[in-house]
Amino acid sequence: MSEKKQPGVWEGFKAFLMRGNVIDLAVAVVIGAAFTNIVNSVVKGIINPLVGAIGTQNLDSYSSCLKDPCNGTGATATGIRIMWGSVLGATLSFVITAAVVYFLMVLPMSKFLARQAARQKAKEGTQEIIEVSELEVLKEIRDALVAQRGSGYSQH
């Protein structure tokens, strides 16, 4: 029996790390983590005070009592509460994050890529026109040479 050598763990790990997607994903995670702090600051510094003008600044304090008596907080809380304020805060954070990512990253990048593709297409179209015109000139030269041979030389 012939024994096939299996790639070692180190070689497999190295191949995994050398894939382009892994590096891109790592960068995206790091940028996303940093961006989370910005979004949380916007929610706490702008959104919560706007909501606080109507009620309380802390959205987490909004709740509804499902089963009375709802008294106390933390470990001493009684009753069953639905903490819909924290869900609302998380939803606002998500919508703000999605809007900022779309308007500041996705939309400009898609416009940039569309312009690049249009430039590339125009460049390819120009190159094709040049190639076609060169081909036409070469055909004309060939036809002229054939005509010159036919009229200048007599074949015996």
FENVENBEL-V390557 format. One record per run of one state. SS is the DSSP state (~ for helix, > for strand, _ for the rest). FROM is the first residue (numbers start at 1). LEN is the number of residues. If there is no record, write none. Layout:
BEGIN
ss=SS from=FROM len=LEN
ss=SS from=FROM len=LEN
END
This chain:
BEGIN
ss=_ from=1 len=8
ss=~ from=9 len=10
ss=_ from=19 len=1
ss=~ from=20 len=35
ss=_ from=55 len=4
ss=~ from=59 len=3
ss=_ from=62 len=2
ss=> from=64 len=4
ss=_ from=68 len=6
ss=~ from=74 len=3
ss=_ from=77 len=3
ss=> from=80 len=3
ss=_ from=83 len=1
ss=~ from=84 len=69
ss=_ from=153 len=4
END
